[in-house]
């Protein structure tokens, strides 16, 4: 009999970072360039503003990802220390919590008591059990914060250069704006479809939603700039 091999997707955190960075990187610089294109017709000015926004946005987004991951780690450590105290100070209550959790999975009272007795002999495993099944918390990777900041920032930069690219090669903003709409719409659609593939949603639906959101943001910025100018 051939070995059973499961192929679950395990890079969810990295994908989440890329989704956050890329979606904002495609949308925000696109909306900024579109808004400026509604007021001026010099691509050079739009490129300067766009590059400044990409730099500032990638740093801000990366820092946000770093702080979020650090907060997740700090929260996990705080909750683990609380569980360490409770299995010593409130042993009976913690035993009952374990039994209650196990019984929701169909174990009988006698079966649960055997597991509780085994966990009492292994305090670290007991704490791990409570962290996962009572609180729903997994131990964060200690390298997660820096990796998250890097992934988000790089994804933002990569996304930001797509809508800004046409302004680098076309002198007039009006011509570059039309090209930017096309390449950004294609990029948003492809990105949304890929995101849907990894997150388990319909690629076509995800692609359409991503294009719609990006288009609405850009249209709002463009019309506002037109109205002001």
C-alpha positions as CSV (number, residue, x, y, z in Angstrom):
1,X,0.0,0.0,0.0
2,X,1.5,3.4,-1.0
3,X,2.3,5.9,1.8
4,X,-0.5,8.5,2.4
5,X,0.9,11.9,1.8
6,X,-1.1,15.0,2.7
7,X,-0.3,18.3,0.9
8,X,-1.7,21.0,3.2
9,X,-0.8,24.6,2.5
10,X,1.5,25.7,5.4
11,X,2.7,29.1,4.5
12,X,-0.4,31.0,5.5
13,X,1.4,33.7,7.5
14,X,3.8,34.6,4.7
15,X,0.8,34.6,2.2
16,X,-1.1,36.8,4.6
17,X,1.8,39.3,4.8
18,X,2.1,39.3,1.0
19,X,-1.6,39.9,0.6
20,X,-1.5,42.8,3.0
21,X,1.5,44.4,1.4
22,X,0.7,43.8,-2.2
23,X,-3.0,44.8,-2.0
24,X,-2.1,48.2,-0.4
25,X,1.0,48.6,-2.7
26,X,-1.2,48.2,-5.8
27,X,-4.0,50.3,-4.6
28,X,-2.5,53.3,-2.7
29,X,0.2,54.4,-5.2
30,X,-2.3,53.8,-8.0
31,X,-4.9,56.0,-6.3
32,X,-2.3,58.7,-5.6
33,X,-1.0,58.7,-9.1
34,X,-4.5,58.8,-10.5
35,X,-5.4,61.7,-8.2
36,X,-2.3,63.7,-9.3
37,X,-3.0,62.9,-12.9
38,X,-6.4,64.5,-12.5
39,X,-4.7,67.8,-11.5
40,X,-1.3,67.9,-13.4
41,X,0.1,66.6,-16.6
42,X,3.7,66.1,-15.7
43,X,4.7,62.5,-15.2
44,X,8.0,63.6,-13.5
45,X,6.1,65.2,-10.5
46,X,3.8,62.1,-10.2
47,X,6.9,59.8,-10.2
48,X,8.6,61.8,-7.5
49,X,5.4,61.8,-5.3
50,X,4.8,58.1,-6.1
51,X,8.4,57.1,-5.1
52,X,8.1,59.0,-1.9
53,X,4.8,57.4,-1.1
54,X,6.1,53.9,-1.9
55,X,9.1,54.5,0.5
56,X,7.0,55.9,3.3
57,X,4.2,53.3,2.8
58,X,6.5,50.3,2.7
59,X,8.2,51.5,5.9
60,X,4.9,52.2,7.7
61,X,3.4,48.9,6.6
62,X,6.5,46.9,7.5
63,X,6.6,48.6,10.9
64,X,2.9,47.8,11.4
65,X,3.5,44.2,10.5
66,X,6.5,44.0,12.9
67,X,4.5,45.5,15.8
68,X,1.5,43.3,15.2
69,X,3.7,40.2,15.3
70,X,5.5,41.4,18.4
71,X,2.2,42.0,20.1
72,X,1.1,38.5,19.2
73,X,4.2,37.1,20.8
74,X,3.8,39.2,23.9
75,X,0.2,38.2,24.2
76,X,1.1,34.5,23.9
77,X,3.8,34.8,26.6
78,X,1.5,36.6,28.9
79,X,-1.3,34.0,28.6
80,X,1.2,31.2,29.0
81,X,2.5,32.7,32.3
82,X,-1.1,33.0,33.5
83,X,-1.7,29.3,32.6
84,X,1.4,28.3,34.5
85,X,0.1,30.0,37.6
86,X,-3.4,28.6,37.3
87,X,-2.4,24.9,37.1
88,X,-0.6,25.4,40.4
89,X,-3.0,27.8,42.2
90,X,-6.3,26.5,40.6
91,X,-5.5,22.9,39.9
92,X,-9.0,21.5,40.3
93,X,-10.6,24.2,38.1
94,X,-8.0,23.5,35.4
95,X,-8.6,19.8,35.6
96,X,-12.3,20.4,35.0
97,X,-11.5,22.6,32.0
98,X,-9.5,19.9,30.4
99,X,-12.2,17.3,31.0
100,X,-14.8,19.7,29.6
101,X,-12.7,20.3,26.4
102,X,-12.2,16.6,25.9
103,X,-15.8,15.8,26.4
104,X,-16.7,18.2,23.6
105,X,-14.7,15.9,21.3
106,X,-16.8,12.9,22.4
107,X,-14.6,11.4,25.2
108,X,-16.4,9.9,28.2
109,X,-15.8,11.1,31.7
110,X,-13.6,8.1,32.5
111,X,-11.6,8.6,29.3
112,X,-11.1,12.3,30.1
113,X,-9.9,11.5,33.6
114,X,-7.1,9.3,32.2
115,X,-6.0,12.1,29.9
116,X,-6.1,14.6,32.8
117,X,-4.0,12.3,35.0
118,X,-1.5,12.0,32.2
119,X,-1.3,15.7,31.7
120,X,-0.8,16.3,35.4
121,X,2.5,14.3,35.1
122,X,3.7,16.6,32.3
123,X,3.1,20.3,33.4
124,X,4.6,21.7,30.2
125,X,2.4,19.5,28.0
126,X,-0.6,20.5,30.2
127,X,0.1,24.2,29.6
128,X,0.5,23.5,25.8
129,X,-2.8,21.8,25.8
130,X,-4.6,24.7,27.5
131,X,-2.9,27.3,25.3
132,X,-4.1,25.5,22.2
133,X,-7.5,24.0,23.1
134,X,-8.8,26.5,25.7
135,X,-7.3,29.7,24.3
136,X,-6.8,28.8,20.7
137,X,-3.2,30.1,20.7
138,X,-0.2,28.7,18.9
139,X,3.3,29.5,19.9
140,X,4.5,32.2,17.5
141,X,7.7,31.9,15.6
142,X,10.3,34.1,17.3
143,X,11.5,35.2,13.9
144,X,8.0,36.1,12.8
145,X,8.2,39.8,13.5
146,X,11.2,40.6,11.3
147,X,9.9,38.2,8.6
148,X,6.5,39.9,8.6
149,X,8.0,43.3,8.3
150,X,10.2,42.2,5.4
151,X,7.4,40.4,3.6
152,X,4.9,43.2,3.9
153,X,7.4,46.0,3.0
154,X,8.8,44.1,-0.1
155,X,5.3,43.2,-1.3
156,X,4.3,46.8,-0.9
157,X,7.2,48.0,-3.0
158,X,6.6,45.4,-5.7
159,X,3.0,46.3,-5.9
160,X,3.6,50.0,-5.9
161,X,5.9,50.0,-8.9
162,X,3.3,48.4,-11.1
163,X,0.9,51.4,-11.3
164,X,3.8,53.9,-11.1
165,X,5.8,52.2,-13.9
166,X,4.0,53.8,-16.9
167,X,4.7,57.3,-15.5
168,X,8.5,56.5,-15.6
169,X,8.3,55.9,-19.4
170,X,5.7,58.4,-20.6
171,X,6.2,62.1,-20.2
172,X,2.6,63.2,-20.1
173,X,0.5,62.1,-17.2
174,X,-2.7,61.7,-19.3
175,X,-1.1,59.1,-21.5
176,X,0.6,57.3,-18.6
177,X,-2.6,57.3,-16.6
178,X,-4.4,55.2,-19.3
179,X,-1.5,52.7,-19.4
180,X,-1.4,52.6,-15.6
181,X,-5.2,51.8,-15.5
182,X,-4.6,48.9,-17.8
183,X,-1.6,47.3,-16.2
184,X,-2.9,47.9,-12.7
185,X,-6.3,46.4,-13.5
186,X,-4.5,43.3,-14.9
187,X,-2.2,43.1,-11.9
188,X,-5.1,43.5,-9.5
189,X,-7.0,40.8,-11.3
190,X,-4.1,38.3,-11.3
191,X,-3.2,39.1,-7.7
192,X,-6.8,38.6,-6.6
193,X,-7.1,35.3,-8.5
194,X,-3.9,34.0,-6.9
195,X,-5.0,35.2,-3.5
196,X,-8.3,33.4,-4.0
197,X,-6.4,30.2,-5.0
198,X,-4.4,30.2,-1.8
199,X,-7.2,31.3,0.5
200,X,-9.7,28.8,-0.8
201,X,-12.1,31.2,-2.4
202,X,-13.2,31.5,-6.0
203,X,-10.2,32.9,-8.0
204,X,-12.5,34.8,-10.4
205,X,-14.6,36.3,-7.6
206,X,-11.5,37.2,-5.6
207,X,-10.0,38.8,-8.7
208,X,-13.1,40.8,-9.5
209,X,-13.4,42.1,-5.9
210,X,-9.7,43.1,-5.9
211,X,-10.1,45.0,-9.2
212,X,-13.3,46.6,-8.0
213,X,-11.8,47.9,-4.7
214,X,-8.7,49.2,-6.4
215,X,-10.7,50.9,-9.1
216,X,-13.1,52.6,-6.7
217,X,-10.1,54.0,-4.7
218,X,-8.4,55.3,-7.8
219,X,-11.6,56.7,-9.2
220,X,-12.4,58.6,-6.0
221,X,-8.9,60.1,-5.8
222,X,-9.0,61.1,-9.5
223,X,-12.4,62.7,-9.4
224,X,-11.6,64.6,-6.2
225,X,-8.4,66.0,-7.7
226,X,-10.3,66.9,-10.8
227,X,-12.9,68.7,-8.8
228,X,-10.3,70.6,-6.7
229,X,-8.2,71.6,-9.8
